[in-house]
């Protein structure tokens, strides 16, 4: 439940929200956009758990799918001068069961 982002790329305000239909982001390690729903399906996260996973957003841009993956465009690189450490502590457990092959 901790993410590290390049602070120079962040614009405030940031907010937390639940996933919405049509949400897209560029998962760390990828070059193209991916639907959040498809990202969850690939990780085999049950649909009833998906709505409980918080998204850290900057406007309409998803920076972090809480506990799972940050946006490629906001990753820390050798050029990063300042790192933003984001920590999220759920008020109730978020049961993420990721099944990887």
C-alpha positions, 0 to 999 in steps of 0.5 A, spaced: 500 500 500 505 504 498 507 507 491 513 512 489 512 517 484 516 522 481 514 529 484 516 533 478 510 530 474 505 531 479 500 536 479 495 537 485 490 536 487 490 529 488 484 524 490 482 517 491 476 514 488 473 508 486 474 505 479 469 507 474 467 504 467 471 506 462 477 508 466 484 507 463 491 508 465 498 506 462 501 500 467 508 500 469 512 497 464 507 498 458 507 503 453 499 503 451 493 505 455 489 499 458 482 499 461 482 498 469 477 493 468 481 489 463 487 490 468 483 487 474 481 481 469 488 479 467 490 479 475 484 475 476 481 480 481 474 478 483 469 483 480 466 484 487 473 486 490 475 491 484 470 496 486 474 496 493 480 498 490 482 505 491 485 509 485 489 515 486 488 520 481 490 527 478 484 530 475 482 524 470 489 521 470 490 515 474 497 515 478 496 509 482 491 503 482 492 502 490 496 496 492 497 494 485 501 498 479 503 505 478 502 509 471 508 508 467 508 516 466 509 517 473 515 512 475 521 514 479 527 514 474 534 516 474 532 523 472 528 524 478 530 529 483 524 528 488 520 522 490 513 523 492 511 517 497 504 515 497 501 511 503 494 508 503 491 505 509 484 502 508 479 503 514 477 496 512 481 490 509 481 490 502 481 483 500 486 483 494 487 476 491 491 476 485 492 470 482 498 470 477 500 464 473 
